[in-house]
Amino acid sequence: MKLLNKEIINVCQTLVKAGYTAYISGSSARDLYMGTPRKKFTVDTSATYQQLWEMFYPTQRPKTRKKISETTSLNCNGVLVQPYFTYNVKNGRSLKVYTPERETAQRAKHIYSETLYYDPIKDSWKDPLSARETIDDELIALVSPDTDIMEDKALLLRIPRIAATFNWEIATQTLDALEDNALRAHLITTAELNKEMLKLLTQADRPSVAFEEWAECKILDVIFPELLLAHNITQSNKGNLDLFKHIMLCVDAAPKDRLAIRLAGLLHDIAKPWTMTKSRENGIHFYGHEWAGAYQSKVILRRWGFDEKICNHVSNLVQHHLFDTNPRLTEAAVRRL
């Protein structure tokens, strides 16, 4: 496989020579099958964290933090290596439990397309759940929808995000499970929310696909209720275009390699519902929405776990998004800006 670098091959060979199994896994295997380039790959193995440490860091004492367990992943020569695991749910909490069995670990994966494993030594695929069929069909589906979401609440964000990234369809049963479990989005950590938002806005050509799915499944009510208020608000200066649709067109048009610009496109009119005025003589107006939006964008971005630098940058862009350098503007028009 040309997409794999030498470090990945060497790590897998080291594991196999030591008597363990090693496979490119999850989204890494999916992208490899699709021929999609990526910078980092994940390897799943039958070795535990302690065994990995002894192989790759023999002269160093292993870390003993409370969160370290047999299933903790480890950076091995620049490659993230993950011990096989399955899930054990107790009292509503999902715990990763080590398993030495490769197929058990595959079946514990939540998304069909990510149950695929690739053996770079033998150049062969392990596909017990027909992951390649769902990839070929451009379909994203959960293996056991309700159980999977119970084990990993971030799937509520991840499924629509992947659908937007690859322009795939979401299976009907999976969509139903997303809506049925929408309130579990309250349990998603800030770090997980930040991770999914970053991936969506920097990888998807049309992030609007995810936001529309989140809205349909009632997940947006939890993670971004401010955007819901944009529904059914018309803008007389934009051909009566619905505000929600206008915001979605803006975020899609912004370049995905300019995070601040994309966030500003998403948030530039977010305060319009609070500043809207209507009159028969003057129609609909949103006076001061740029100032209110500058404040509100900071609140939202902090809630999503973004650092102060990006919060301030985006807030500044939102505050000044009406600025126009057209030399034909009159002095009165400039003052109104």
GIFEN-V372339 format. One record per residue. N is the residue number from 1. PHI is phi as a letter, one per 30 degrees, with the letter a starting at -180 (NA if undefined). Layout:
# GIFEN-V372339
[[N,PHI] [N,PHI]]
This chain:
# GIFEN-V372339
[[1,NA] [2,d] [3,d] [4,c] [5,c] [6,d] [7,d] [8,d] [9,d] [10,d] [11,d] [12,d] [13,d] [14,d] [15,d] [16,d] [17,d] [18,d] [19,j] [20,c] [21,c] [22,a] [23,b] [24,d] [25,b] [26,h] [27,d] [28,d] [29,d] [30,e] [31,d] [32,d] [33,d] [34,d] [35,i] [36,c] [37,d] [38,b] [39,d] [40,b] [41,b] [42,c] [43,c] [44,c] [45,b] [46,d] [47,d] [48,d] [49,e] [50,d] [51,d] [52,d] [53,d] [54,d] [55,d] [56,c] [57,b] [58,d] [59,c] [60,c] [61,d] [62,d] [63,d] [64,b] [65,d] [66,d] [67,d] [68,d] [69,b] [70,d] [71,c] [72,d] [73,d] [74,b] [75,d] [76,c] [77,h] [78,i] [79,c] [80,d] [81,c] [82,c] [83,d] [84,e] [85,a] [86,b] [87,c] [88,b] [89,c] [90,b] [91,h] [92,i] [93,c] [94,c] [95,c] [96,d] [97,b] [98,d] [99,b] [100,d] [101,c] [102,d] [103,d] [104,d] [105,d] [106,d] [107,d] [108,d] [109,d] [110,d] [111,c] [112,e] [113,d] [114,c] [115,d] [116,d] [117,b] [118,b] [119,c] [120,d] [121,d] [122,c] [123,h] [124,b] [125,c] [126,c] [127,b] [128,d] [129,c] [130,h] [131,d] [132,d] [133,d] [134,d] [135,d] [136,d] [137,d] [138,h] [139,b] [140,c] [141,b] [142,d] [143,d] [144,b] [145,e] [146,d] [147,d] [148,d] [149,d] [150,d] [151,d] [152,b] [153,d] [154,d] [155,d] [156,d] [157,c] [158,d] [159,d] [160,d] [161,d] [162,d] [163,e] [164,d] [165,d] [166,c] [167,h] [168,c] [169,d] [170,c] [171,e] [172,e] [173,d] [174,d] [175,d] [176,d] [177,d] [178,d] [179,d] [180,d] [181,c] [182,e] [183,d] [184,d] [185,d] [186,d] [187,c] [188,d] [189,d] [190,d] [191,d] [192,d] [193,d] [194,d] [195,d] [196,d] [197,d] [198,d] [199,d] [200,d] [201,d] [202,c] [203,c] [204,d] [205,d] [206,b] [207,e] [208,e] [209,e] [210,d] [211,d] [212,d] [213,d] [214,d] [215,d] [216,d] [217,c] [218,i] [219,d] [220,d] [221,e] [222,c] [223,c] [224,a] [225,d] [226,d] [227,d] [228,d] [229,d] [230,d] [231,d] [232,i] [233,c] [234,d] [235,b] [236,d] [237,d] [238,b] [239,i] [240,h] [241,d] [242,e] [243,d] [244,e] [245,d] [246,e] [247,d] [248,d] [249,d] [250,d] [251,d] [252,d] [253,d] [254,d] [255,d] [256,d] [257,c] [258,b] [259,e] [260,d] [261,d] [262,d] [263,d] [264,d] [265,d] [266,d] [267,c] [268,d] [269,c] [270,d] [271,c] [272,e] [273,e] [274,d] [275,c] [276,d] [277,b] [278,b] [279,a] [280,d] [281,d] [282,c] [283,i] [284,c] [285,b] [286,b] [287,d] [288,i] [289,d] [290,d] [291,d] [292,d] [293,d] [294,d] [295,d] [296,d] [297,d] [298,d] [299,e] [300,d] [301,d] [302,d] [303,d] [304,d] [305,i] [306,d] [307,d] [308,d] [309,d] [310,d] [311,d] [312,d] [313,d] [314,d] [315,e] [316,d] [317,d] [318,d] [319,d] [320,c] [321,d] [322,c] [323,d] [324,b] [325,c] [326,e] [327,d] [328,d] [329,d] [330,d] [331,d] [332,d] [333,d] [334,d] [335,d] [336,d] [337,d]]
